[in-house]
Each structure stands twice: as structure tokens, then as C-alpha cells.
Amino acid sequence: MVDTIIVKDLHVQAVIGVNANERNIKQNIIITLKLYKDLSICGSSDLVGHTISYSTLSKSVCAYVESSHHYTLEALATGVARTCCLGFGVERVKVLVEKPGAVKLAKWPGVKIERTLEYFKKNASLEIPSALQSIPATPTGSGGANIVYISIGSNLGDRFKNITDAIQSLGLFSVVQTTSFMYETDPAYFTEQPKFLNCCCRISTALDPQQLLAKLKTIEKDMKREESFRNAPRPIDLDILYYNKIVLKTENLEIPHKLMWERDFVLVPLSDIAPNFIHPTLHITTNQMKINLGSNLTIRKVMRINQTLWDWKKKTFIMGILNVTPDSFSDGGRYNDMENAIAQVTKLIADGSDIIDIGGQSTYPGAVQIGADEEINRVVPIIKKIREHHPTIPLSIDTYHAKVARAALDAGANVINDVTGAIRDPAIIEVAREYRVPIIINHDRPTPQFLQQQHLQKMAAETGNPADLSVIEKQPDIIKLVGDYFNERVQTLVASGIHLWQIILDPGLGFAKTYDQSIDLIRRGSELISNGFPLLIGPSRKGFIGATLAKCEGSTLVPDAKSDRRLWGTAACCCISAGWGVNIIRIHDVSEIKDTILIADTIYR
């Protein structure tokens, strides 16, 4: 079934015609469109994602016409049809272009054409004559730097290392400003080959397009890419997608990249870093091109941890906790000696942990702070011993000291988990950059409400009167507070050379937050994953769980951290969080919680 969308009488001005006077002044053009597309899903669901934005399409067509310099109405109409089909996924379109006042003895002349999406796909190299002239590469930005978007892919050898090595090579002659997330994709065109890892990056460079192309080819050659048939397997693939906003077509280079509009492995990562960049010939944004691909994409956002590729859509990952401390709130003193620690790690792995988080410094309020050297003495020997028994299990080091993180990574850890969000010791960011490992950024900043609560409780203790916590301000909202904090931290990390695919965010349940704020984070966590970063939560036996149980019973007796009641409260939090899409859950009781997460994943993923 095909439905019809009509856009009637778009009035636009354009340079059109063959006469000299027509090439110097814009003339009035009237365009009417009939677009054929299946709208049945939108009709039944009432979701705008299943139709076309009429406003966006009209603006794109107008932008195309106003920037064109065609000689004929036929070429102009074909260019408009191309924008509709390739830019908005329209299956078939009829375009009527009219030019008032062009013929004295008639009302006005016009051209009506009909084209299909399949036509433009088969004629992908079709040039619309004179639609846009090639624009010279002029420097934009400070220091004469040009802004360039590059697509990067690899499906031979160590794919992750190939990509990170290529980005490091780009940094030798340009400034790598940011990268997208990392994705695994099925091979396109020639499908009998391994899966790809893909990403995009934005660089600034003083090189012109041909000089830049030569540099990219040199990187490919140095990384042992061999000339073969088109779309063959390759250790590295570097393509220029955009160079400023130029349109360029030479024998060996076309900008924008001519097939980017149909490639999910280009558009999905590109939309991470340039969602609103307007394609200079299709006149639509990266995000709109991505939407036009549909919702049944097989591309998968991934992160490499140790030698394991984690697919964030596949499951909710479990982080088992090993505290080698004498004073942790739930398991302090249990695993200080080597034998008990290794036995516990072996149990956590057997119970279903995907990663083990190792901590040598307690982080609960009021915990005794030890120095970095003492922390190293606690964790490094155990990490080395774990690696002897379990060489492949991913390990994270729970620390806010750069010195400890470096020693732990040298001993065999794979992830940095910084409870202070890389604020206590900013040098830890450089360690993550140097070792190319993921870093978990936790929110532990005291909220205004928490500070107000502390003040009220202090006053109550001094006066002997109960604290009236109902007067605590509701604003600013906890989701906004944490979201703003994450935005600032991400910007800092990216500016320091951390790639987006290295970052995991943790809202810090129970860290300097009120009871209501912790509950809100569990209830509304989905609002924090909308920024695209993987999210970790740690509800395990936290105080707000005990407080909830006491509140529901009207009791002042709060179950302590070792109580089984906090265990099952933790299970409830894990199930709720898995339901809205949390990526990693940090827990003590893996064997008890794992089944809860398996059921939740079966229902929600």
C-alpha cells in the first residue's frame, strides 16, 4: 500500500535559464510535489517517526533550489526529485516545476517529471548538471584550519587497535577534535567477509582535500592495506565524508562521499558528532538521513574491554564487587587475604559476573582515607594473582588516584572506575588516554538538597527537635543536575583526548544525594541514557533501599547493609533499571541477582 503526500505551490527564487540576463538574477519558481510513501504505520501508531516532516522536506527543497544554477527546468526538477528520494526515503515522487512569466503567449511553462528511489539508487553516480558548482576549499576556523569528517572502518586483524592506531596517525598532521562511539556492523555490498568495526571522527587540518587524501592513503598503506577488488576486506579504511561545506568531484575524490546517504555504518556514527550538519547537495541533516534508513538497522554500539567486545544491546552486564578493604560497608574485611580474595573472584565469575570491580579504598561517607601507595599494596598483588587464575575476565580498578590506576592497569586491569568523576586527581584522564581503556565517571558532587538536608539534621541534633525534611527544595531536578554534570565531564574528557567509546557514566546512587533523589534516579534513569553513553548503576545494598523498606512499614528500624531484605530490595532496583535500559549493574550478590536480570532482559531487550 502506497499513500500520497502533497506539497503544493512552493514559491522559491532561483537562477534558471540559458540567457545571459537569466544567469544574473533570480527568478520566481513554483514547485508542487506528490510524494508516494507507505504511511500505514504512522496512521495506526500516531508516531511522527514513521512519516515525513513536511516542514523539513519543504525547507530542504527550497534550500536546494535557491542554491542551484540550472540551465533547464528538467535538471532542476530532477535535482528536487533526488533530494526527496535520497534525502527522505520517498519511494516515488512527481515534481512539477513552473516558471511564471517565461513565455508571453502562455500563462507560464512548466515541467513535470516522475522518479523513484530505485532509479536514484541504480544511478548513484548521476550528476545533476550545474546543480552546484564545485566550491574551493577555503579555510574556516582559527589558524586557517579546515573542519573535516572522516569515516573509519576495519575488519581484518585487531580491528580495535587498527582504528585507534589510525586515529593516532591522523593526530600527526591534524587535530582530532572528537570521535563517535564505536560500532560493529555486518559487511555491506560484498558480504562474504568478517564484520567491521566503524566510527567517525572530526579533525581540523590545514591540508587541502587532495593533500589530505594523500595522507589518508599513506596511513592505509602503512597499515598494510593492499589493493584488491572493491569492498574487499581491509585492515583500515579511511574516507573523507565532509570537508567544510565544499562540493568537489575529481577523478579520485568526491566530497561529500557519494554513497554516505545509504550507509548505516557511516550515518549512525556520524550522527553522534554531527547530527545537524546539513549535506551540501541533499540539503538535509545527518540525523534525517539516518532516520530515512528506517528502524531495523543491525548496527551495534560496542565497547572493547580487555579482548572482549561488549554489545550494549545484547544484555545487561553484571559487575561483581571485590573489596579488599577492612572497612567497606557491606563486605569489609572478608577478602583482605589472597586466598579468600581469589576464591571470591572465582565464585563471582562462576555466578555470572561479566567484569570484576576491585577496590582498595572504602568510599562510604566518613571512611578512613588511605594513601595511593597503601592502596597499590592492597590491590596490585591481587590483580596479578587473578590474572594467573583468570587471564580473560575483564577487571576494573575502583580508584580516584592516577598512580593507583596506572599500577593496576600494568598489573592486568582493563577499566578505570573513578568515584570522583576524574575530579579528585585529573591526571587519571591521561592514564585512560594513554592506555586506551574505558573510564567510568561517577557523580558524587553533593546536591543542594543533600546539603540542605545535612544542615537540617545538624540543627535537629543540636536542638533535640526532629528534622523537618519536607521543607527541602525540590529544584533543581536531580536528572538535570546529574545530566549537566555528565555533559561537563564528557566535554573535559573529550578535550583531553578521550574517545566517546571509552566513557561509561554512573549517576552515583547514594553518593551525596537525598533519599528522594536516589529513588528518582531509579525511577527516571532512562532520561540519562538518552545521551547515548552506556550507563552503570550501583544499587547494591544501599541505604535508600533499607530506608524504603522502613518507610513502607512505618518503622524507624532500617534494615542494615548485611540484611537479606536489602538484598531483595537490590534485586527490585536491578529489575527496574534493566527495564529502562541500564547497561551495567554493580552488585555484591551476583548469584542471587543474576536470575533477576536474565528475566528482565528476556522481557525488555
N, C-alpha and C positions, 0 to 999 in steps of 0.2 A: 504494500500500500504506500502511495506517494501523495503527499499533501502539497499545497501551494502557499507560498508566502509572497505577497505583492508589496513592492515599494514603488509608489507611483510619483512621477514628476519631481525627481531630484533636480534642483536648479544649481548648476555649477558653472564656473568660468574656467576656460582652458585655452591654451594655444593650440589651434587646429586649422589645418589647411595648407595649400601649396603656394599660394600667392605671397609675395614679399610682405604686403601690408598685414596679412593674416599671421605672419610669424612674429610680429612685433607687439601685438595687442591681444589680450584675452577676450574670448567671445563667449556668449551665453550658450550653454549646452543643457538640454533636458534629458534626463535618463529615467527610464522605467524598467524595473526588474520583476521577473517572475521566477521564483526560486522553488525548486521541487525537492522536498525532503520529507522523510517519514517522521511525523510529529505525534504518532500514537502514544509513545511512552510519556511524552510531556503532557498529552491530553488526559492520561489516566493518573499520572503521579503529581502533576502541577509543580514539577521541579524545573526551574529555568535552565539547569544544566543540560536538559535534553532538547532544547530548542536553540534558536539563533538570537543573539542580541541584535534586534533591528537597528538600534541606535549605533552600535559599534560597526555593524556592516555598512550602514549608510555613511558614517564618518570615514571608514576605510576607502569606500568607493570614491567619495568626494576628494579625499587626500590623494588618491591615485590620479584622478582626472586632472586636478589642479596642478599636479607636478609633472604631467606628461607634456610632450611636444609632438604629437602625432601629425602626420600629413593627411590621414584618411579617417573617416568615421568608422570604417571597418576595423582598422587596427585598434582604435580606441575602444570599440565595443568588445573586441577580443581580449584586450587587457583587463577590462572590467569583469568579463566572464571568468578570466583566470583568477582574479582576486577573490571572486565569490566561491569558486570551486576549490582552489587550493588553500585559500585563506580561511574558509568557513566550512569546508567539508560538504558543500552543496552537491547533490548527486547530478542535478541538471539545472540549467539556467537559461532563460530567454532574456536578452538585453536589447532594449530599444533606445537608440541614441538619436536625438533630434537637434537640429541646428537652426534655430529661428532666424529668419531674415536672410538666409544664404541664397535663396532663389526668388527673383522678383515676381514671377508669374505663379508662384505656389505659396501656400501658407508657410511651409518650410520643408526641407528634405530631412530624411532620416534613414537609419539602417537598423534592421532587426536581425539578430543572429541567435542561434541556439547552440550551446556547447554542453559537454558532460564532464564530470570529474574524471571519468575513464579516459577521455580524449586527452586531457592535460597530463595525466599520468603516463600515457603512452608517448606523449610528445613533451617529455620533461625538459628537453633542451630547446623547446620552442622559444624563439625570440620574438617579442612584440616590437616591431620596427619602431625605432625612435621613441619608445615609451619613456625611457630615461637614458640620458647620456651618461657615459662613464664620468664619475666625478673624481678629480685629482685628490690624492691623499694629502690633505693639509693637516698640519699638527693641530691637535686640540688638547688643551690642558696645559699645566705648568711645565716649563722646561722643554717645550716642543715635543711632548710625549703624545703618542697616538694610543687610543684605547682599543684593544683587540680581544676578541673572544675566540678561544681555541678549544676544539673538541679533542679528547684524548681517549684512546682505547688500546686494549691489549688482550690477546687470547693465547699467547704462547709463552712458555717459561713461567717464571714467577711474576704473574700479572700485576700484583700489587707493587712489587719492587720496581718493575718496569715503569709504571706510571709515576711513582714518586721520584724515581731517578730522572725521568723526562722533565718533570716539573722543576727539579733542582737544576737541570741543564738550561731550562728556559730562564732561570734566575741569573745565569751568567751574562746575558745580554739584554735583560729586561727586568722590570719589577713585577713580580707575581703578586697581584693585589688581593685576589681571593680565589678559592676553588669551590666547586659544588660539592654535594655529597657524592659518595661512591655508589655505583650501581652495577649489578650483574645482569647481563642481557643475553638472550638467545641470539645466535648468529642470524643475520639478515642476508637476503639475496642468495648467497651460497651457504646452505645450512649444514653441510656435512663437515663440520669443524667444531672445535671447542667453544664453550661460552666465553663471552667477553666481560671484562671489567671496563666501565666507561665513566668518565667525568668530564667536566668543563672547567676552564679557568679563565680569568680575566687578567690581562697583562697590560702594562704601559711600556711603550718602546719608541725609540727614535728612528727605528728602521722603517723603510718604506715597504709596501707589500711584497715586492719581488725579493728584496733583501731578507725579509722575514721568512718567506717561503724557502729560500736557500738555507737559512739557519735550521728550519724545521727538518728539511731533507737531510741535513748533516747529522742531526740528532738521531733520526731514524736509521741512517747508515751506521753510525757509531754503535747503535744498539742492535746491530746485526739483522736489520730488516732487509730482506732480499727481494729483488724484483720478481714478481710472479704474475699470475692471472689476476684479473680484477676481483676484489672482495675476497682474496685469499687470506688464510691465517697469517698473523703477523705479531711480532713481539711488541711493536708500538706503532700507533697510527696517530698522526697529528694533522688536524685540518683547521684552516682559518675559517671561522664562521662569519664574523663581522670584523671590519676594520674601520673604526669610527662609524660613519654612516655612508661610506662610499659604495658605489656600484661599479664593478670592474669586471671586464671579461677579456682575457688574453688567451693565448694558445695553451698556457699551462696553469692558469689560475682564474677562478671565478669567485667573486665576492658580491653578495652573500653566497655561501655554499649552496649550490643549486638544488640539492635534494634534502636539505635540512628539514623542510616542512613536513616530510613524510616519515621522519626517523624518530622513534621514541627514545633511542639511545643518545640522541642529540638534544631533543627538545625538553625532556624531563630534567636532565642535569642543568641545561642552560636556564630553565625557568627558576632554578634555585638561586641564581646570581643575577639574572637579567629578565625577570618576569614581565617587565613593562617596556622592554626595548622594542621599538617598532621596526619591523622588517622594511627596509627602504624601497622595495618594489611591491610587496604584497600589502603593505600599509596596515598590518595587524601586529599585535604584540606576541611575544614568545608564548605567553600564557594562553592566549587564544588559539595559537597553533597547536599547543599541547592538548587543549580541550577538544579540538577538532579530531584528534586521534581516537577519541572515544574512551570508554571506561574499562575496557577489557584488555588492558596492557599487561604484558608478562614481565616487564622490567621490575627489578627488585632492589630496594635500597639495602646496602650491606656495609658491614664493618669487619675489617680483618683484625682478629685478636689472637695472638700467638700465630699459629699456622692455620687457624680455623676461620672460615668465612661465615659470619653471622648474618642471616637473612632476617631483617626485623619484622617481616610479615609472617614468618613461618610459625613462631611460637613466642610465648613469654619466657624469657630466660631467667634462670634461678641463680642467684649469687649466694653461696653459702658463706657463713661468717666464721672466721677463726681468730679469736682474740688471744694473743699471747701476753696478756696483762694480768696483774694481780688484782685489779680493781674495776673491771668492766661491770656494768650494772646487771647483766644477766648471767654471764659465764666467767666472771673474773676469777683467776687462779686455777681454773680447771686444766688449762693446756699450756702451762708455763714450761713443763719439761718436754724434751724432744719426743719421747716415746708416746706420751698422751697426745701430743700435737699431731704426729704422723697418723696415729690411729684415728683421730677425729677427721683429718683430711680424707683418709681412705673411706671412712663412713660417709662423709658428705658427698663424695664422688659417687659411691655406690647408691646413695639415696636419690641422686638425680641432680646434683649441682652442675651447672654449666661453667662456673667460674668460682674460685675461692678468693675471698677478700681477707687479707691478713693485716691485722692491726697490732701495733706495739705501744700505742698511746691511747688511753681512755679519753673519750670526748664528751662524756656526760657532764652537765653543769657541776662545777666545783671539783672536777677530777684533778689530781696532782699532775702538774706538767713536768715531764722529764726532758732532758736534752736530746739533741739529734744523735749523739754518739751512743747513748744508752738505748735509744730506740733501734739503732742499727744492730747493736749487740743482741737485742731481742728477736728481731725479725729475719736478719740475713741468714744465720745458720739454719733456721727452719725452712726458709725458701730453698736453700741449696739442698737440704735433705729431701724436701718434697720433690724437687726436680729429679733426684736419684730414683725415687719410687714411682713418680707420676710425671714423666717427661712432657706430656702433651696438654695436660689440663691447664687452661688459662688461669693466671694468678694476677690479682690486683693488690697493690700496696696502699693501705689506708694511712696516709700521712700528709702533713702540710709542710714538711721540710724538704727542700730541693736535694739536700745532701742525702737524706734517707731514701728518697725516690731514686736517685742515681745508683746508690748502692744496691737497692732492691732489684732494679732492672738489670744491673750487672750480674746479680745472683740468679736471675731467671724469671722475675716478674714481668708482666706484659701490659699492665694498665696502672695508671696513677689515679687514686681516689682521694681528692683533696677536700676535706670537710670545710675548709675556709674559702673555697672557690678561687684558689690561687691568689689570695689577697695577703695572707699572713707572710708568705715567702714567694714573691712574684718570680723569683729565679726558677721556680718549678715549671713555669711555662717553657722556658728554654730547654729544660730537660725533656719535656714531652716532644718539643720540636726536634731536638737532636736525635732522639731515639725513635721518632715516628710512631709513637704509641698513643692510644686513646687516653683522654684525661676526663675524669668525672668532676663536674663543677657543682658543688653543693651550695645551697642558700642557707647561711647561718647568721645573717645580719639580724639583730633584734628589731622586730617590727615596732611601730609606735604604740600599737595596742599592748604588746608584751611589756614594753617599758612602763606604760600606764598601769598595767596590772601589777607589776613589781612594786611600783610606788604605792598603790592602794594597799597591797598586802603588807608592806613595810609599815605604813601608817596604822594599819589594823593591829599589827603586833605590838606597836608602841602604846596604843591606846587601850588595847584589850577588847575593842569592838570588832565584830565581824566585818570583813571587807565587802563592800557593795560593788560587785563586778559588773552590774547592769549598766553602770554609767560609762563603761569603756566605749570609746568612739567606734563606730562600725567602719568608717572610712579612714585611710584609703583601703580599698579592697585587696585582700591577700593575693588574689590571682594577678592583679595589676602590679602589686609590689614585687612579687617574685618574677613576673614577666619582664618588668623593667630592669630588674637586677640581671636576669639572664641576657637581655639584649646588650647591656653594658659589658658584661663579662665576655660574651661572644665577640663583640667588636674589639675588645682588648686582645683576646687570643688570636683573632684573625690578623690584626695589625702586627702581632708578634710572630707571624709565620705558621700558626696552627691551621690545619685544613679543617673544613667543616666536618669531614668524615671522622675526625679524631675526637669530636666533642660529644659527651653524654651529660645530660642535665639531671640534677637531683633537687627537688623543691625543699628538702630538709625537714621532713616531718618531725615535729617535736623540738626542733632547734630554734630556740628564742621565739616561740610562737605561742599564742594563746590556745586554749582547748578548742574554741570555735574555729580558729584558723586551721588547725590540723584536720578537723572534721571537714572543713570546706575544701581542703586540698584533696582529700579522698573523694569527696562528692563531685568536684568540678575539675579533676585532673585532666580531663580531655581538652580543656581550654588551653592547657600548657603544651600539649603535643601538636597543636596546630601550627607551630613554627617549624616543624619538620625534624627537629632534633630528637634522637632517642631519649627516653625518659626513664630514670631509675627512681624507685621509692623504697624506703626502708621503714615499714611499719612495725617491724618485729618487736613484740612485747613492749611497745612504747607506752608511756604514761597516759596518753589520751585514751588508749584502749581501756585501761583499768578505770579511768575516770568515767568513761561512758557506761561501763557496767554498773558502777556505783550509782551514777545518776539515774539510770533506768530503774534501779531498785529503791531509789530514795534513801540510799545509805551513805554514810560518811566513811565507811570502810572501803578503801580502794584495794583491789587485789594486787599483790606485789608482782614484780617482774618475773619471778620464778613460778607463778601460779599457772596451772593449766588453763584457767579461764582467760588469761591474756593470750595463751596460745591459740585458742579458738576464735578469740577476737581478732587476732592477727590473720587467721585464715579468712575471716569475713572481709577484712580490708584488702587482702590479696585477690579475692574473687571479684570484688567490686572494681578494683584497679585493672585487672586483666580484662574486665568487661569493657572499659572505656579505652583500652589500648596501651597501657603501660608496657614498656619493653623489657625492663629488668626489675626483679623484686629481690631485695636483700633481706635474708632471713636466717635465723639460727636453726629453726626446726625444719630441716629440709624434708625428711621422710614424712612428716605429718602434713606439710603444706603442699607437697608436690602434687598429690592427687587432686586437691582443690584447684590448682592451676591447670592441670590437664583437663578437668571437666569444663572449666571456664573457657579455655582455649577452644575446645571442641564446639562449644556453643557460639562463641563470639568471633572466632577467626575463620 
